[in-house]
Amino acid sequence: MTPTTSAFQDRIYDIEALADGSLLVAGIFPGIATSTTPQIARYKDGEWLDFANGLGSGTALAVSASESGEVAIGGTFYENGNGAVSAYLATLQLPCPASVVSSNANCVGGGPIMTVTSMPFVGGPFGSRTQLGAGDDFAFLIYGLAAANLSLQSVLPYAVPGCVIGAAPDVVVLQVPSNGEVTADLVLPSHAALVGAEFWHQVVALDFSPSGPPLGASASNTVAVTVGLF
């Protein structure tokens, strides 16, 4: 184990992993190494960082974070770092939260179902998992810088009726399903210019006959992604 710092003062009572890959620690301390926020601090890429304005006097005993980035802190404190009364519980709404909005699940009879497995924050991973149909042999993972609204049958005549291409095909990745599903794991660079950036993500699946010709195609729901910042 590699020591993170020798500058701990007092005690740490809880640690929470955040969606951007950093760790949020809570306890009783005036600051840790380069972090100056009392009772709570972030650790990322070997560096201690301030977290909001910390807390007032007292102790942070527990910390929890939602997938979208909202943070809740509980403990024996009476005010937050801004001096506002917040006895025993403080919450933080991020100024730049991450978000995903799903749409275009229109295939007649149903199509692949995509779920987001990790929210998009700068410096962290964005992940998705898509459950395919029983006969699907290949899948295209699509990432677009713009939305689209195009019938899949207009591109692939053998596609399931009603399926819609909802993401511009700026980046397309071919993947062979494993146990009937495909997964995406896109690491977002730690760059401030990405905060608030939008992209669209979708999966198109193909079903081939044993002799080779395609039997069908279908499209998952599309997710509109907004990159957030802790």
Buried (B, 14 or more C-beta within 10 A) or exposed (E): EEEBEEEBEEEBBBEBEBBBBBEBBBBBBEBBBEBBBBBBBBBBEEEBBBBBBBBBEBBBBEBBBEEBBEBBBBBEBEBBBEEEEBEEEBEBEBEBBBBBEBBBBBBEEEBBBBBBBBBBBBBBBBBBBBBBBEEBBBBBBBBBEEBBEBBBBEEBEEBBEBBBBBBBBEBEEEBEBEEEBBEBEBEBEBEEEBBEBBBBBBBBBBBBEEEEEBEBBBBBBBBBBBBBBB
